Amino acid sequence: MGAPICSLIRCRRQTNVAPGSCRGFGFLLTVVVSAVVRTDAAPAYKWPEAGMGQRTSDRLSAGKRAAKYIACGVCEELVLSLFPGEGDADMIARFLEGESLTESLGDAKGFCGMRDLAKLFKGRRIEVETKPDGSALLSSLSTIPFYEEINTSDLVFHWKSFALQHACTETFRKDGDEVAQGVVKAYHASTGGGMPVEERKRVVEAVKAGCRMARTCKAAGKLAGGGGGEL
């Protein structure tokens, strides 16, 4: 950019320059300066303040945007929470043979209650983390994150809590049965040593496979591969 600017200055100082001969330099300077301004512009997306506030279109939009990025992680945490904590192979097999998994994932409204979501993600210390490029992810904290357990007020609204609930509702409303079937199929297709620790790893892999059956999870994977930007 230095050469065009210097040429433009020299051109203006010369008295015997033909009229109009400096226009090219002026045009080039304008283009270069405009490019610099666009490069140094604000981030691709500006997230609202993370705290409580009024339920505005900006906060609703931010919650829905974040939900698209975190849908897969939300699915995995929720499905995993349904399994017996320290179950061995027999206990897990009995759980999968029952109807509780399918019934839970098939009832998006009941399964995605904000109070239960807040309790789970607080207990797991998982935060909705936002990035300057407009993307979002779930990250682990050393402290307990804040989530609003009711979040129905128009005056006191927490958009990150809404992001969790929206990701949950959209995932299981559309593909709850498919996720349940995918988890069962992936678990039975795998092998484990029968010990609780080994079975837990087996369950985790089955849950990941099942959640990848959801359309929201597939879309989140594409977004993660392409970074932030427009949705």
C-alpha positions as CSV (number, residue, x, y, z in Angstrom):
1,M,0.0,0.0,0.0
2,G,3.0,2.3,0.5
3,A,3.9,2.7,-3.2
4,P,0.5,4.0,-4.3
5,I,0.3,6.5,-1.4
6,C,3.8,7.8,-2.1
7,S,3.1,8.0,-5.9
8,L,-0.1,10.0,-5.1
9,I,1.8,12.5,-2.9
10,R,4.5,13.0,-5.6
11,C,1.9,13.4,-8.2
12,R,0.1,16.1,-6.3
13,R,3.4,18.0,-5.7
14,Q,4.3,18.1,-9.4
15,T,3.0,21.2,-11.2
16,N,3.5,19.9,-14.8
17,V,1.4,16.8,-14.4
18,A,-1.3,16.4,-17.0
19,P,-4.8,16.9,-15.7
20,G,-6.5,13.7,-14.7
21,S,-3.3,11.7,-14.6
22,C,-3.5,11.3,-10.8
23,R,-7.0,9.8,-10.9
24,G,-5.7,6.2,-11.1
25,F,-3.7,6.7,-7.9
26,G,-6.7,8.2,-6.1
27,F,-8.9,5.3,-7.1
28,L,-6.3,2.7,-6.1
29,L,-5.8,4.5,-2.7
30,T,-9.6,4.3,-2.1
31,V,-9.7,0.6,-2.9
32,V,-6.8,-0.2,-0.7
33,V,-8.1,1.9,2.2
34,S,-11.5,0.3,1.8
35,A,-10.0,-3.2,1.9
36,V,-8.1,-2.3,5.1
37,V,-11.3,-1.0,6.7
38,R,-13.2,-4.3,5.8
39,T,-10.3,-6.4,7.1
40,D,-10.2,-4.6,10.5
41,A,-13.9,-4.5,10.9
42,A,-15.9,-5.9,13.8
43,P,-16.0,-9.7,14.4
44,A,-18.3,-11.8,12.3
45,Y,-21.0,-11.9,15.0
46,K,-21.6,-10.0,18.2
47,W,-23.0,-12.0,21.0
48,P,-25.3,-10.4,23.6
49,E,-24.1,-10.0,27.2
50,A,-24.1,-13.4,28.9
51,G,-26.2,-12.3,31.9
52,M,-29.9,-11.9,32.4
53,G,-31.9,-9.4,30.4
54,Q,-35.1,-8.8,28.6
55,R,-36.3,-11.4,26.1
56,T,-35.4,-9.5,22.9
57,S,-35.1,-10.7,19.3
58,D,-31.3,-10.4,19.5
59,R,-31.1,-12.7,22.6
60,L,-33.5,-15.2,21.0
61,S,-31.5,-15.2,17.8
62,A,-28.3,-15.7,19.8
63,G,-29.8,-18.6,21.7
64,K,-31.0,-20.3,18.5
65,R,-27.6,-19.6,16.8
66,A,-25.7,-21.2,19.7
67,A,-28.1,-24.1,19.8
68,K,-27.1,-25.1,16.3
69,Y,-23.5,-25.4,17.3
70,I,-24.0,-27.2,20.6
71,A,-26.8,-29.6,19.6
72,C,-24.6,-32.7,19.4
73,G,-23.0,-32.1,22.8
74,V,-26.3,-31.4,24.4
75,C,-27.7,-34.6,22.9
76,E,-24.8,-36.7,24.2
77,E,-24.9,-35.3,27.8
78,L,-28.7,-35.8,28.0
79,V,-28.8,-39.3,26.7
80,L,-25.8,-40.4,28.8
81,S,-27.5,-39.0,31.9
82,L,-30.3,-41.6,31.4
83,F,-28.0,-44.6,31.8
84,P,-27.3,-46.3,35.1
85,G,-24.2,-44.6,36.6
86,E,-22.1,-47.6,37.6
87,G,-24.0,-50.3,35.7
88,D,-22.4,-53.5,34.5
89,A,-23.2,-55.2,31.2
90,D,-26.3,-57.0,32.5
91,M,-27.7,-53.9,34.0
92,I,-27.2,-51.8,30.9
93,A,-28.6,-54.5,28.7
94,R,-31.8,-54.6,30.8
95,F,-32.0,-50.8,30.6
96,L,-31.8,-50.9,26.8
97,E,-34.3,-53.7,26.6
98,G,-36.8,-51.6,28.5
99,E,-38.8,-48.7,27.2
100,S,-37.5,-45.9,29.3
101,L,-34.8,-44.7,26.8
102,T,-37.3,-44.6,23.9
103,E,-40.0,-43.0,26.0
104,S,-37.7,-40.3,27.3
105,L,-36.2,-39.3,24.0
106,G,-39.6,-39.5,22.3
107,D,-41.1,-36.9,24.6
108,A,-39.1,-33.7,23.8
109,K,-41.3,-31.4,25.8
110,G,-41.0,-33.4,29.0
111,F,-37.4,-34.4,28.5
112,C,-36.2,-30.8,27.7
113,G,-37.6,-29.1,30.8
114,M,-35.4,-26.2,31.8
115,R,-35.2,-27.1,35.4
116,D,-33.8,-30.5,34.6
117,L,-31.4,-29.1,32.0
118,A,-30.1,-26.5,34.4
119,K,-29.5,-29.1,37.1
120,L,-27.7,-31.4,34.8
121,F,-25.4,-28.9,33.2
122,K,-24.7,-27.1,36.4
123,G,-23.8,-30.4,38.0
124,R,-21.6,-31.3,35.1
125,R,-20.1,-27.8,35.1
126,I,-20.6,-27.4,31.4
127,E,-20.8,-23.9,30.0
128,V,-22.1,-22.6,26.6
129,E,-18.9,-20.9,25.4
130,T,-19.2,-18.4,22.5
131,K,-16.5,-17.4,20.1
132,P,-15.8,-14.1,18.3
133,D,-16.3,-15.7,14.9
134,G,-20.0,-16.5,15.8
135,S,-19.5,-20.1,16.7
136,A,-20.2,-21.8,20.1
137,L,-19.3,-24.9,22.0
138,L,-19.8,-26.7,25.3
139,S,-16.8,-26.3,27.6
140,S,-16.0,-27.6,31.1
141,L,-15.5,-25.2,33.9
142,S,-13.9,-25.5,37.3
143,T,-16.8,-23.5,38.8
144,I,-20.5,-23.9,38.5
145,P,-22.0,-22.1,35.5
146,F,-25.3,-20.2,35.7
147,Y,-28.5,-21.4,34.1
148,E,-31.9,-20.1,34.8
149,E,-34.3,-22.9,35.9
150,I,-37.5,-21.2,34.7
151,N,-36.6,-18.8,32.0
152,T,-40.1,-18.0,30.8
153,S,-40.2,-14.3,31.8
154,D,-40.0,-11.6,29.1
155,L,-38.2,-9.3,31.5
156,V,-35.7,-11.8,33.1
157,F,-34.4,-14.0,30.3
158,H,-31.1,-16.0,30.0
159,W,-30.3,-16.7,26.4
160,K,-27.7,-19.3,27.1
161,S,-30.2,-21.3,29.1
162,F,-32.6,-20.9,26.1
163,A,-29.8,-22.2,23.8
164,L,-29.6,-25.5,25.8
165,Q,-33.4,-25.9,25.8
166,H,-33.7,-25.1,22.1
167,A,-30.9,-27.5,21.1
168,C,-32.6,-30.3,23.2
169,T,-36.1,-29.6,21.9
170,E,-35.1,-29.4,18.3
171,T,-33.0,-32.6,18.5
172,F,-35.5,-34.9,20.2
173,R,-38.6,-33.4,18.6
174,K,-37.3,-34.3,15.2
175,D,-35.2,-37.4,15.8
176,G,-35.8,-38.7,19.3
177,D,-36.7,-42.2,18.1
178,E,-33.8,-42.3,15.7
179,V,-31.3,-41.4,18.4
180,A,-32.7,-44.1,20.7
181,Q,-32.5,-46.7,18.0
182,G,-29.0,-45.6,17.1
183,V,-27.8,-45.9,20.7
184,V,-29.2,-49.4,21.1
185,K,-27.8,-50.6,17.7
186,A,-24.3,-49.2,18.4
187,Y,-24.1,-50.7,21.9
188,H,-25.1,-54.2,20.7
189,A,-22.7,-53.9,17.8
190,S,-19.8,-53.2,20.2
191,T,-18.0,-55.4,22.7
192,G,-16.8,-54.7,26.2
193,G,-15.1,-56.5,29.0
194,G,-18.1,-56.5,31.3
195,M,-16.5,-54.3,34.0
196,P,-18.3,-51.0,34.9
197,V,-15.5,-48.8,33.7
198,E,-15.2,-50.7,30.4
199,E,-19.0,-50.7,30.0
200,R,-19.1,-46.9,30.6
201,K,-16.7,-46.4,27.7
202,R,-18.9,-48.6,25.6
203,V,-22.0,-46.7,26.5
204,V,-20.3,-43.3,25.7
205,E,-19.4,-44.5,22.2
206,A,-22.9,-45.8,21.6
207,V,-24.4,-42.5,22.8
208,K,-22.2,-40.6,20.4
209,A,-23.2,-42.9,17.5
210,G,-26.8,-42.5,18.4
211,C,-26.7,-38.7,18.6
212,R,-25.0,-38.6,15.2
213,M,-28.3,-39.9,13.8
214,A,-30.0,-36.6,14.7
215,R,-30.3,-34.0,12.0
216,T,-29.3,-31.2,14.4
217,C,-26.1,-33.1,15.3
218,K,-25.2,-33.6,11.6
219,A,-25.7,-29.9,11.0
220,A,-23.6,-29.0,14.0
221,G,-20.8,-31.2,12.6
222,K,-20.9,-29.3,9.4
223,L,-20.8,-26.0,11.2
224,A,-17.8,-27.1,13.3
225,G,-16.0,-28.1,10.2
226,G,-16.6,-24.7,8.5
227,G,-16.0,-22.4,11.5
228,G,-18.3,-19.5,12.3
229,G,-19.8,-17.0,9.9
230,E,-23.3,-16.8,8.5
231,L,-25.9,-19.5,9.3
